[in-house]
């Protein structure tokens, strides 16, 4: 059995047995896929206390009856994710966060439980309208304080709460096309964090800012045959079309 849900931002309580009772009857050969902004790999090495809390929740997930899978979102510590061991798994590459907590790498196709699934994480942050502070600058905390005093709270700090790897490289985009071509551009499901430009425009209207990833997904939506495309990022639960589904709180069968 495969289930899909939206952003967690390190708050994994919705996968607990009280809110997800179906999970109690699953096994490690069953899967819950998180559509980005997993958030469980976030803090730097200097933040020892929060890293211990993070380890607690990663171990908590690993102890669940099922296997947890996720694509990355924009709110991830991408350099830390890239530092985890890489492995081949059901036809694609993963980062092994825990034995049963796996990061589905960008542009990979996985054959899981009889389903062919294309995974591609990443997204452009839409909470940085007030700017990005360089976390390598010695006075970044002072800069942040003055921004907040001016009422500018839509900012992030590079290397601490924002990483430029949130958007894919040209190599990652090309890799995704190559993997899809190997399957004749036919998959059962697509799992991403953001969506294509057309659907993002519907969701965000004048606040939508298309980028190279939403345009890439626009191309895929026209060229790839799929039954369902699940994504997160926009913090709602909406069936945009019969085939394109935005998830946040909901956990539903693939």
Backbone torsions as a table, in degrees:
resi	resn	phi	psi	omega
1	UNK	NA	140.8	178.1
2	UNK	-125.3	129.9	174.5
3	UNK	-116.5	156.2	179.9
4	UNK	-133.1	142.0	176.2
5	UNK	-144.6	175.6	-177.0
6	UNK	-97.2	-160.5	-173.3
7	UNK	-52.7	143.7	174.7
8	UNK	-113.7	-33.2	-178.2
9	UNK	51.2	41.5	178.0
10	UNK	73.2	1.5	178.2
11	UNK	-102.0	96.1	-169.6
12	UNK	-97.9	10.6	-176.5
13	UNK	-58.9	-27.5	-178.3
14	UNK	-67.2	-13.7	176.7
15	UNK	-93.2	3.1	176.4
16	UNK	-73.4	161.9	-173.1
17	UNK	-66.4	-22.7	179.7
18	UNK	-73.6	-34.7	-178.7
19	UNK	-99.7	-18.2	178.7
20	UNK	-132.9	67.6	-175.4
21	UNK	-61.4	-25.2	178.6
22	UNK	-60.0	-28.0	-177.4
23	UNK	-62.9	-25.4	-177.0
24	UNK	-65.2	-27.8	-177.0
25	UNK	-96.8	3.4	-178.7
26	UNK	-87.6	169.6	177.0
27	UNK	-126.5	177.8	178.4
28	UNK	-66.1	-12.5	174.1
29	UNK	-90.5	9.0	171.4
30	UNK	-112.4	156.4	-167.3
31	UNK	-137.4	142.5	168.1
32	UNK	-117.2	121.3	-178.4
33	UNK	-104.7	128.6	178.3
34	UNK	-101.0	127.3	-175.2
35	UNK	-83.3	54.2	174.1
36	UNK	88.5	169.2	-171.1
37	UNK	49.5	49.5	174.1
38	UNK	-59.7	-52.3	172.1
39	UNK	77.2	2.7	-177.9
40	UNK	-84.2	-7.8	177.3
41	UNK	-125.3	92.9	-166.8
42	UNK	-133.4	-52.1	-167.5
43	UNK	-80.4	151.2	176.5
44	UNK	-76.1	167.8	-176.6
45	UNK	-62.5	-26.9	-177.1
46	UNK	-73.1	-18.2	-177.7
47	UNK	-93.8	71.9	-171.2
48	UNK	-60.9	-46.1	-175.6
49	UNK	-62.4	-46.3	-179.4
50	UNK	-70.5	-30.6	176.4
51	UNK	-65.0	-35.6	176.9
52	UNK	-65.3	-40.7	176.5
53	UNK	-63.9	-41.2	178.1
54	UNK	-60.3	-44.5	178.6
55	UNK	-61.0	-38.0	179.0
56	UNK	-58.1	-48.2	-176.3
57	UNK	-71.7	-34.0	175.8
58	UNK	-65.9	-40.5	175.8
59	UNK	-66.1	-38.1	177.9
60	UNK	-59.4	-45.1	177.5
61	UNK	-63.8	-42.3	-178.0
62	UNK	-63.2	-28.2	-179.5
63	UNK	-83.8	-7.0	177.9
64	UNK	-66.5	156.2	-179.0
65	UNK	-62.7	-29.1	-175.2
66	UNK	-97.9	174.1	175.0
67	UNK	-100.7	133.0	179.9
68	UNK	-99.1	127.5	177.5
69	UNK	-121.1	150.2	175.9
70	UNK	-154.0	146.9	163.8
71	UNK	-92.5	155.3	179.0
72	UNK	-78.7	151.6	173.4
73	UNK	-108.3	-159.5	174.0
74	UNK	-82.2	-32.7	179.8
75	UNK	-89.7	70.9	174.9
76	UNK	-138.8	154.4	171.4
77	UNK	-88.2	89.3	-172.1
78	UNK	-62.8	-40.5	176.6
79	UNK	-60.8	-37.9	178.0
80	UNK	-67.3	-42.4	177.5
81	UNK	-56.9	-43.6	-177.4
82	UNK	-66.5	-17.7	-178.9
83	UNK	-84.0	-8.9	179.4
84	UNK	-78.0	155.7	-179.2
85	UNK	-58.5	137.6	178.8
86	UNK	-98.6	142.5	-179.2
87	UNK	-146.0	156.8	170.8
88	UNK	-85.2	134.5	-175.2
89	UNK	-150.6	116.5	178.6
90	UNK	48.3	42.2	172.9
91	UNK	94.8	-7.7	-178.9
92	UNK	-135.0	178.1	-178.9
93	UNK	-98.2	140.8	177.7
94	UNK	-133.7	158.8	164.2
95	UNK	-99.5	129.3	-176.0
96	UNK	-91.9	98.7	-178.8
97	UNK	-78.6	-44.0	171.2
98	UNK	-141.9	174.2	-177.7
99	UNK	-56.3	-37.6	-179.4
100	UNK	-123.9	30.4	171.8
101	UNK	-130.2	108.7	-169.8
102	UNK	-125.9	136.5	174.9
103	UNK	-92.8	117.5	177.3
104	UNK	-78.6	114.6	-174.1
105	UNK	-73.8	160.4	-172.4
106	UNK	-67.4	133.4	173.3
107	UNK	81.4	15.0	-178.3
108	UNK	-97.9	151.2	173.8
109	UNK	-113.1	127.3	-179.1
110	UNK	-117.1	141.5	175.0
111	UNK	-108.6	98.7	-171.6
112	UNK	-121.7	124.8	175.5
113	UNK	53.8	36.6	179.5
114	UNK	81.1	4.1	179.7
115	UNK	-112.9	139.0	175.8
116	UNK	-97.1	116.6	-170.8
117	UNK	-123.1	125.3	174.9
118	UNK	-96.9	127.3	-177.2
119	UNK	-117.7	133.8	176.9
120	UNK	-152.0	103.5	-179.1
121	UNK	-84.7	-175.7	179.6
122	UNK	100.0	158.8	176.4
123	UNK	-176.7	160.4	173.9
124	UNK	-87.3	130.6	177.9
125	UNK	-64.8	135.3	175.3
126	UNK	-112.2	23.1	175.6
127	UNK	-121.2	36.4	-178.4
128	UNK	-126.7	26.3	-175.4
129	UNK	-65.2	-21.5	177.6
130	UNK	-91.8	-1.0	173.1
131	UNK	118.2	173.6	178.1
132	UNK	-122.9	125.2	177.3
133	UNK	-93.4	140.0	178.8
134	UNK	-80.5	114.4	-178.1
135	UNK	-68.9	-10.2	176.4
136	UNK	-82.9	-13.5	178.5
137	UNK	-76.3	132.8	-174.3
138	UNK	-61.3	-24.9	-177.4
139	UNK	-104.9	27.2	-175.7
140	UNK	-63.1	-33.6	178.4
141	UNK	-65.3	-37.5	178.2
142	UNK	-65.9	-42.3	176.9
143	UNK	-59.7	-43.5	-179.8
144	UNK	-63.7	-40.3	-179.7
145	UNK	-61.9	-44.9	-178.6
146	UNK	-67.8	-35.2	176.9
147	UNK	-62.8	-43.0	-179.3
148	UNK	-68.2	-35.1	176.1
149	UNK	-63.6	-28.7	177.9
150	UNK	-86.9	4.0	180.0
151	UNK	81.0	13.7	180.0
152	UNK	-96.1	95.8	-176.3
153	UNK	-109.0	-5.9	179.4
154	UNK	-90.4	68.7	178.9
155	UNK	-137.8	163.0	175.4
156	UNK	-135.1	164.7	-178.5
157	UNK	-115.2	119.3	-178.4
158	UNK	-61.5	129.0	179.2
159	UNK	85.9	-5.3	179.9
160	UNK	-126.5	-45.7	177.7
161	UNK	-132.3	7.3	178.5
162	UNK	-153.6	139.9	179.4
163	UNK	-137.2	136.9	-176.5
164	UNK	-66.1	-17.1	177.7
165	UNK	-70.6	2.1	177.1
166	UNK	-59.1	-30.0	175.7
167	UNK	-101.8	145.6	-174.5
168	UNK	-73.0	158.3	173.2
169	UNK	-82.4	167.2	176.2
170	UNK	-62.4	-34.1	178.6
171	UNK	-64.4	-40.3	178.5
172	UNK	-67.0	-40.0	177.7
173	UNK	-62.4	-44.6	179.7
174	UNK	-65.2	-38.4	179.5
175	UNK	-61.6	-41.5	178.0
176	UNK	-59.7	-42.2	178.7
177	UNK	-65.1	-39.6	179.4
178	UNK	-64.3	-43.2	-178.7
179	UNK	-66.9	-40.1	177.8
180	UNK	-65.2	-40.3	179.7
181	UNK	-61.7	-33.6	178.7
182	UNK	-64.3	-20.2	177.9
183	UNK	-110.8	23.0	178.8
184	UNK	55.8	31.6	178.1
185	UNK	56.1	37.4	178.6
186	UNK	-129.7	120.3	177.5
187	UNK	-137.9	163.1	176.4
188	UNK	-81.7	-39.6	-176.6
189	UNK	-145.5	151.1	173.0
190	UNK	-119.3	132.8	179.0
191	UNK	-121.0	119.5	179.1
192	UNK	-137.9	178.1	174.0
193	UNK	-95.6	-58.1	175.3
194	UNK	-93.9	-178.9	-179.4
195	UNK	-120.5	-171.1	-179.0
196	UNK	-76.6	166.5	-176.2
197	UNK	-57.8	-46.1	-176.3
198	UNK	-59.1	-47.5	-177.9
199	UNK	-73.1	-34.8	176.4
200	UNK	-63.5	-39.1	177.4
201	UNK	-61.2	-37.1	178.0
202	UNK	-66.6	-38.4	-176.1
203	UNK	-75.9	-40.2	-172.0
204	UNK	-108.0	-10.9	180.0
205	UNK	53.5	-126.4	-174.6
206	UNK	-69.4	-12.5	178.5
207	UNK	-86.1	-4.0	-179.5
208	UNK	-73.8	134.4	176.7
209	UNK	-128.0	92.5	-179.7
210	UNK	-57.5	150.5	179.5
211	UNK	-144.2	-176.8	-174.6
212	UNK	-64.6	-26.2	179.0
213	UNK	-78.7	-43.1	177.6
214	UNK	-64.5	-33.0	177.3
215	UNK	-71.6	-36.3	175.0
216	UNK	-61.2	-45.3	178.2
217	UNK	-67.1	-30.3	175.1
218	UNK	-60.1	-43.6	178.4
219	UNK	-65.0	-43.3	-179.4
220	UNK	-64.2	-37.6	-178.3
221	UNK	-61.4	-27.1	-179.4
222	UNK	-92.4	-19.3	-171.6
223	UNK	-114.5	-12.6	-176.2
224	UNK	-111.2	135.7	174.0
225	UNK	-87.2	126.1	179.9
226	UNK	-148.7	154.2	177.1
227	UNK	-87.5	-45.8	-179.4
228	UNK	-137.2	142.6	173.1
229	UNK	-124.1	112.7	-180.0
230	UNK	-104.2	137.9	177.7
231	UNK	-148.0	166.2	179.1
232	UNK	-121.2	-130.1	169.5
233	UNK	78.5	-37.3	-170.4
234	UNK	-102.3	4.9	170.2
235	UNK	56.4	47.9	172.9
236	UNK	-145.1	166.2	171.8
237	UNK	-117.7	103.5	-174.2
238	UNK	-144.4	131.4	167.6
239	UNK	-85.0	98.9	-176.5
240	UNK	-66.5	-45.8	172.5
241	UNK	-135.5	-176.0	176.5
242	UNK	-65.2	-23.4	-174.5
243	UNK	-110.6	-17.3	-173.4
244	UNK	-115.6	117.5	-169.0
245	UNK	-126.6	124.9	174.5
246	UNK	-95.0	126.9	-178.7
247	UNK	-121.5	146.3	173.2
248	UNK	-137.9	-80.7	178.9
249	UNK	-79.0	-33.1	-172.8
250	UNK	-65.7	141.5	169.5
251	UNK	-118.6	116.4	-176.0
252	UNK	-132.0	154.9	178.1
253	UNK	-64.2	142.9	175.5
254	UNK	-63.9	NA	NA
